[in-house]
């Protein structure tokens, strides 16, 4: 787990592709942390002002 976390941190920004209905969605990620033995990554969805 530590090696995977370090790999993601070394990469800087990495991307996760998912499907939203019938449309592909590619989201950038930039965080990776291990908490209680589990790998967590975080993303956010910006809101219009």
N, CA, C and O atoms as a CHARMM CRD file, in Angstrom:
* protein
*
  196
    1    1 UNK  N      0.82500  -1.18400   0.00000 PROA 1      0.00000
    2    1 UNK  CA     0.00000   0.00000   0.00000 PROA 1      0.00000
    3    1 UNK  C      0.87500   1.25700   0.00000 PROA 1      0.00000
    4    1 UNK  O      0.58200   2.23300  -0.69000 PROA 1      0.00000
    5    2 UNK  N      1.94900   1.21300   0.78300 PROA 2      0.00000
    6    2 UNK  CA     2.83500   2.37700   0.85300 PROA 2      0.00000
    7    2 UNK  C      3.47100   2.67700  -0.49400 PROA 2      0.00000
    8    2 UNK  O      3.64200   3.84200  -0.85300 PROA 2      0.00000
    9    3 UNK  N      3.82500   1.63000  -1.24900 PROA 3      0.00000
   10    3 UNK  CA     4.43200   1.83700  -2.56500 PROA 3      0.00000
   11    3 UNK  C      3.44900   2.48400  -3.53000 PROA 3      0.00000
   12    3 UNK  O      3.82400   3.37200  -4.29500 PROA 3      0.00000
   13    4 UNK  N      2.20900   2.05200  -3.50200 PROA 4      0.00000
   14    4 UNK  CA     1.17800   2.63400  -4.37800 PROA 4      0.00000
   15    4 UNK  C      0.96200   4.09700  -4.02100 PROA 4      0.00000
   16    4 UNK  O      0.89800   4.94900  -4.90700 PROA 4      0.00000
   17    5 UNK  N      0.85100   4.39100  -2.74800 PROA 5      0.00000
   18    5 UNK  CA     0.64400   5.76300  -2.29400 PROA 5      0.00000
   19    5 UNK  C      1.81100   6.64600  -2.71800 PROA 5      0.00000
   20    5 UNK  O      1.60100   7.75600  -3.20700 PROA 5      0.00000
   21    6 UNK  N      3.02700   6.16900  -2.53900 PROA 6      0.00000
   22    6 UNK  CA     4.19500   6.95500  -2.92300 PROA 6      0.00000
   23    6 UNK  C      4.24800   7.15700  -4.43500 PROA 6      0.00000
   24    6 UNK  O      4.62600   8.23300  -4.89800 PROA 6      0.00000
   25    7 UNK  N      3.88000   6.14800  -5.20500 PROA 7      0.00000
   26    7 UNK  CA     3.83900   6.26400  -6.66500 PROA 7      0.00000
   27    7 UNK  C      2.87800   7.37500  -7.08300 PROA 7      0.00000
   28    7 UNK  O      3.20900   8.19500  -7.93900 PROA 7      0.00000
   29    8 UNK  N      1.69300   7.40400  -6.48200 PROA 8      0.00000
   30    8 UNK  CA     0.71000   8.43500  -6.81800 PROA 8      0.00000
   31    8 UNK  C      1.20200   9.81700  -6.41300 PROA 8      0.00000
   32    8 UNK  O      1.02300  10.78000  -7.16000 PROA 8      0.00000
   33    9 UNK  N      1.81400   9.92600  -5.25300 PROA 9      0.00000
   34    9 UNK  CA     2.35300  11.22100  -4.82100 PROA 9      0.00000
   35    9 UNK  C      3.46700  11.68900  -5.74600 PROA 9      0.00000
   36    9 UNK  O      3.54800  12.87400  -6.06700 PROA 9      0.00000
   37   10 UNK  N      4.31800  10.77600  -6.17400 PROA 10     0.00000
   38   10 UNK  CA     5.41100  11.12200  -7.08700 PROA 10     0.00000
   39   10 UNK  C      4.87700  11.54800  -8.45200 PROA 10     0.00000
   40   10 UNK  O      5.48600  12.38000  -9.12500 PROA 10     0.00000
   41   11 UNK  N      3.75600  10.98700  -8.85700 PROA 11     0.00000
   42   11 UNK  CA     3.17200  11.31600 -10.16300 PROA 11     0.00000
   43   11 UNK  C      2.62100  12.74600 -10.18200 PROA 11     0.00000
   44   11 UNK  O      2.51600  13.35100 -11.24900 PROA 11     0.00000
   45   12 UNK  N      2.27300  13.28400  -9.02900 PROA 12     0.00000
   46   12 UNK  CA     1.66300  14.61700  -8.98400 PROA 12     0.00000
   47   12 UNK  C      0.18400  14.50300  -9.28600 PROA 12     0.00000
   48   12 UNK  O     -0.58300  14.01100  -8.45800 PROA 12     0.00000
   49   13 UNK  N     -0.22500  14.95000 -10.45600 PROA 13     0.00000
   50   13 UNK  CA    -1.62100  14.82700 -10.87600 PROA 13     0.00000
   51   13 UNK  C     -1.79400  13.52000 -11.62900 PROA 13     0.00000
   52   13 UNK  O     -0.99500  13.19200 -12.50600 PROA 13     0.00000
   53   14 UNK  N     -2.83700  12.77500 -11.28700 PROA 14     0.00000
   54   14 UNK  CA    -3.17700  11.54600 -12.00800 PROA 14     0.00000
   55   14 UNK  C     -4.67500  11.58100 -12.27200 PROA 14     0.00000
   56   14 UNK  O     -5.38500  12.39600 -11.68200 PROA 14     0.00000
   57   15 UNK  N     -5.16200  10.71900 -13.13800 PROA 15     0.00000
   58   15 UNK  CA    -6.53000  10.80800 -13.62900 PROA 15     0.00000
   59   15 UNK  C     -7.26600   9.48500 -13.44700 PROA 15     0.00000
   60   15 UNK  O     -6.67800   8.40900 -13.55700 PROA 15     0.00000
   61   16 UNK  N     -8.55800   9.58800 -13.16600 PROA 16     0.00000
   62   16 UNK  CA    -9.42300   8.43400 -13.02800 PROA 16     0.00000
   63   16 UNK  C    -10.56700   8.59100 -14.01800 PROA 16     0.00000
   64   16 UNK  O    -11.25800   9.60900 -14.01900 PROA 16     0.00000
   65   17 UNK  N    -10.76500   7.59100 -14.85300 PROA 17     0.00000
   66   17 UNK  CA   -11.83700   7.63300 -15.84900 PROA 17     0.00000
   67   17 UNK  C    -13.01900   6.80800 -15.35400 PROA 17     0.00000
   68   17 UNK  O    -12.85300   5.67600 -14.90000 PROA 17     0.00000
   69   18 UNK  N    -14.21500   7.38700 -15.44700 PROA 18     0.00000
   70   18 UNK  CA   -15.45500   6.71300 -15.07300 PROA 18     0.00000
   71   18 UNK  C    -16.49500   6.99900 -16.15000 PROA 18     0.00000
   72   18 UNK  O    -16.21700   7.71100 -17.11500 PROA 18     0.00000
   73   19 UNK  N    -17.67200   6.45300 -15.98500 PROA 19     0.00000
   74   19 UNK  CA   -18.77600   6.73300 -16.89500 PROA 19     0.00000
   75   19 UNK  C    -19.86300   7.47700 -16.13700 PROA 19     0.00000
   76   19 UNK  O    -20.21500   7.10400 -15.01800 PROA 19     0.00000
   77   20 UNK  N    -20.39800   8.53600 -16.75400 PROA 20     0.00000
   78   20 UNK  CA   -21.53300   9.27200 -16.21100 PROA 20     0.00000
   79   20 UNK  C    -22.69200   9.08200 -17.17100 PROA 20     0.00000
   80   20 UNK  O    -22.83700   9.84300 -18.12800 PROA 20     0.00000
   81   21 UNK  N    -23.52600   8.06600 -16.92200 PROA 21     0.00000
   82   21 UNK  CA   -24.55100   7.71400 -17.90600 PROA 21     0.00000
   83   21 UNK  C    -23.86300   7.05800 -19.09200 PROA 21     0.00000
   84   21 UNK  O    -23.21700   6.01900 -18.95100 PROA 21     0.00000
   85   22 UNK  N    -24.00800   7.67400 -20.26800 PROA 22     0.00000
   86   22 UNK  CA   -23.33400   7.13500 -21.45300 PROA 22     0.00000
   87   22 UNK  C    -22.14600   7.98600 -21.87400 PROA 22     0.00000
   88   22 UNK  O    -21.62200   7.82400 -22.97600 PROA 22     0.00000
   89   23 UNK  N    -21.71800   8.89800 -20.99400 PROA 23     0.00000
   90   23 UNK  CA   -20.60100   9.79300 -21.29800 PROA 23     0.00000
   91   23 UNK  C    -19.39600   9.48400 -20.41100 PROA 23     0.00000
   92   23 UNK  O    -19.53400   9.30000 -19.20100 PROA 23     0.00000
   93   24 UNK  N    -18.22600   9.43000 -21.02000 PROA 24     0.00000
   94   24 UNK  CA   -17.02800   9.23200 -20.19700 PROA 24     0.00000
   95   24 UNK  C    -16.70900  10.48500 -19.39600 PROA 24     0.00000
   96   24 UNK  O    -16.93700  11.60300 -19.85800 PROA 24     0.00000
   97   25 UNK  N    -16.19200  10.29400 -18.22000 PROA 25     0.00000
   98   25 UNK  CA   -15.76500  11.39200 -17.36300 PROA 25     0.00000
   99   25 UNK  C    -14.34600  11.08800 -16.90000 PROA 25     0.00000
  100   25 UNK  O    -14.07500  10.00400 -16.38400 PROA 25     0.00000
  101   26 UNK  N    -13.46300  12.02600 -17.08100 PROA 26     0.00000
  102   26 UNK  CA   -12.08500  11.87100 -16.63200 PROA 26     0.00000
  103   26 UNK  C    -11.81500  12.96400 -15.61600 PROA 26     0.00000
  104   26 UNK  O    -11.92200  14.15300 -15.91700 PROA 26     0.00000
  105   27 UNK  N    -11.46800  12.55000 -14.41900 PROA 27     0.00000
  106   27 UNK  CA   -11.29200  13.50800 -13.32500 PROA 27     0.00000
  107   27 UNK  C     -9.85100  13.51200 -12.83800 PROA 27     0.00000
  108   27 UNK  O     -9.24100  12.45600 -12.67100 PROA 27     0.00000
  109   28 UNK  N     -9.31400  14.69800 -12.61200 PROA 28     0.00000
  110   28 UNK  CA    -7.95400  14.77300 -12.07200 PROA 28     0.00000
  111   28 UNK  C     -7.94300  14.55400 -10.56400 PROA 28     0.00000
  112   28 UNK  O     -8.85600  14.97200  -9.85100 PROA 28     0.00000
  113   29 UNK  N     -6.91900  13.90700 -10.10900 PROA 29     0.00000
  114   29 UNK  CA    -6.68900  13.70000  -8.68700 PROA 29     0.00000
  115   29 UNK  C     -5.28300  14.17100  -8.36500 PROA 29     0.00000
  116   29 UNK  O     -4.41800  14.19400  -9.24100 PROA 29     0.00000
  117   30 UNK  N     -5.05100  14.53800  -7.14000 PROA 30     0.00000
  118   30 UNK  CA    -3.72600  14.98600  -6.76500 PROA 30     0.00000
  119   30 UNK  C     -3.33500  14.61200  -5.34800 PROA 30     0.00000
  120   30 UNK  O     -2.23300  14.91900  -4.89400 PROA 30     0.00000
  121   31 UNK  N     -4.24000  13.95100  -4.65900 PROA 31     0.00000
  122   31 UNK  CA    -3.93400  13.55800  -3.28500 PROA 31     0.00000
  123   31 UNK  C     -3.98100  12.04600  -3.15000 PROA 31     0.00000
  124   31 UNK  O     -4.71000  11.36900  -3.87500 PROA 31     0.00000
  125   32 UNK  N     -3.21500  11.53400  -2.23800 PROA 32     0.00000
  126   32 UNK  CA    -3.24300  10.11800  -1.89000 PROA 32     0.00000
  127   32 UNK  C     -2.72300  10.00000  -0.46500 PROA 32     0.00000
  128   32 UNK  O     -1.63700  10.48400  -0.14500 PROA 32     0.00000
  129   33 UNK  N     -3.49700   9.36100   0.37400 PROA 33     0.00000
  130   33 UNK  CA    -3.10300   9.19400   1.77600 PROA 33     0.00000
  131   33 UNK  C     -3.52200   7.81300   2.25900 PROA 33     0.00000
  132   33 UNK  O     -4.50900   7.24800   1.78500 PROA 33     0.00000
  133   34 UNK  N     -2.77700   7.28700   3.18900 PROA 34     0.00000
  134   34 UNK  CA    -3.13800   6.03600   3.83900 PROA 34     0.00000
  135   34 UNK  C     -3.67700   6.38400   5.22000 PROA 34     0.00000
  136   34 UNK  O     -3.02700   7.08500   5.99600 PROA 34     0.00000
  137   35 UNK  N     -4.86800   5.88800   5.51500 PROA 35     0.00000
  138   35 UNK  CA    -5.49400   6.11200   6.82000 PROA 35     0.00000
  139   35 UNK  C     -6.06800   4.78800   7.27800 PROA 35     0.00000
  140   35 UNK  O     -6.88300   4.18000   6.58500 PROA 35     0.00000
  141   36 UNK  N     -5.64300   4.34700   8.43900 PROA 36     0.00000
  142   36 UNK  CA    -6.08700   3.08100   9.02300 PROA 36     0.00000
  143   36 UNK  C     -5.95200   1.93200   8.02000 PROA 36     0.00000
  144   36 UNK  O     -6.83500   1.08300   7.90100 PROA 36     0.00000
  145   37 UNK  N     -4.81500   1.92800   7.29600 PROA 37     0.00000
  146   37 UNK  CA    -4.50700   0.82900   6.39300 PROA 37     0.00000
  147   37 UNK  C     -5.21900   0.85400   5.05400 PROA 37     0.00000
  148   37 UNK  O     -5.11400  -0.09800   4.28100 PROA 37     0.00000
  149   38 UNK  N     -5.94500   1.93300   4.76500 PROA 38     0.00000
  150   38 UNK  CA    -6.67200   2.03800   3.49900 PROA 38     0.00000
  151   38 UNK  C     -6.17500   3.24100   2.72400 PROA 38     0.00000
  152   38 UNK  O     -5.83400   4.27200   3.30400 PROA 38     0.00000
  153   39 UNK  N     -6.13800   3.10100   1.39700 PROA 39     0.00000
  154   39 UNK  CA    -5.70700   4.17500   0.52100 PROA 39     0.00000
  155   39 UNK  C     -6.89800   5.06500   0.19000 PROA 39     0.00000
  156   39 UNK  O     -7.94500   4.58300  -0.24300 PROA 39     0.00000
  157   40 UNK  N     -6.72900   6.36500   0.39800 PROA 40     0.00000
  158   40 UNK  CA    -7.77400   7.33100   0.08400 PROA 40     0.00000
  159   40 UNK  C     -7.26600   8.30800  -0.96500 PROA 40     0.00000
  160   40 UNK  O     -6.13200   8.78300  -0.89900 PROA 40     0.00000
  161   41 UNK  N     -8.12500   8.59900  -1.93300 PROA 41     0.00000
  162   41 UNK  CA    -7.85600   9.65400  -2.90200 PROA 41     0.00000
  163   41 UNK  C     -9.03500  10.60800  -2.85200 PROA 41     0.00000
  164   41 UNK  O    -10.13800  10.22000  -2.46700 PROA 41     0.00000
  165   42 UNK  N     -8.80500  11.85300  -3.23900 PROA 42     0.00000
  166   42 UNK  CA    -9.84200  12.87800  -3.07200 PROA 42     0.00000
  167   42 UNK  C     -9.97900  13.69800  -4.33700 PROA 42     0.00000
  168   42 UNK  O     -8.99600  14.02200  -5.00300 PROA 42     0.00000
  169   43 UNK  N    -11.21800  14.02400  -4.65000 PROA 43     0.00000
  170   43 UNK  CA   -11.50300  14.94500  -5.73700 PROA 43     0.00000
  171   43 UNK  C    -12.61700  15.85800  -5.27300 PROA 43     0.00000
  172   43 UNK  O    -13.28600  15.58400  -4.27700 PROA 43     0.00000
  173   44 UNK  N    -12.80600  16.91800  -5.98400 PROA 44     0.00000
  174   44 UNK  CA   -13.87800  17.85000  -5.67100 PROA 44     0.00000
  175   44 UNK  C    -14.51900  18.34000  -6.94200 PROA 44     0.00000
  176   44 UNK  O    -13.89100  18.35200  -8.00100 PROA 44     0.00000
  177   45 UNK  N    -15.74400  18.73600  -6.84400 PROA 45     0.00000
  178   45 UNK  CA   -16.45100  19.28700  -7.98300 PROA 45     0.00000
  179   45 UNK  C    -16.66500  20.76800  -7.71900 PROA 45     0.00000
  180   45 UNK  O    -17.36400  21.15700  -6.78400 PROA 45     0.00000
  181   46 UNK  N    -16.04800  21.58300  -8.56200 PROA 46     0.00000
  182   46 UNK  CA   -16.18700  23.01500  -8.39300 PROA 46     0.00000
  183   46 UNK  C    -17.59300  23.48300  -8.65800 PROA 46     0.00000
  184   46 UNK  O    -18.30000  22.91500  -9.49100 PROA 46     0.00000
  185   47 UNK  N    -18.00300  24.51800  -7.95200 PROA 47     0.00000
  186   47 UNK  CA   -19.34800  25.07800  -8.13200 PROA 47     0.00000
  187   47 UNK  C    -19.23100  26.46500  -8.74300 PROA 47     0.00000
  188   47 UNK  O    -18.29700  27.21100  -8.44900 PROA 47     0.00000
  189   48 UNK  N    -20.17200  26.79200  -9.57800 PROA 48     0.00000
  190   48 UNK  CA   -20.20200  28.11600 -10.18900 PROA 48     0.00000
  191   48 UNK  C    -20.46800  29.16800  -9.10400 PROA 48     0.00000
  192   48 UNK  O    -21.26900  28.94400  -8.19600 PROA 48     0.00000
  193   49 UNK  N    -19.79600  30.30300  -9.20700 PROA 49     0.00000
  194   49 UNK  CA   -20.00800  31.37500  -8.21800 PROA 49     0.00000
  195   49 UNK  C    -21.28700  32.12400  -8.45100 PROA 49     0.00000
  196   49 UNK  O    -21.60500  33.05000  -7.70500 PROA 49     0.00000
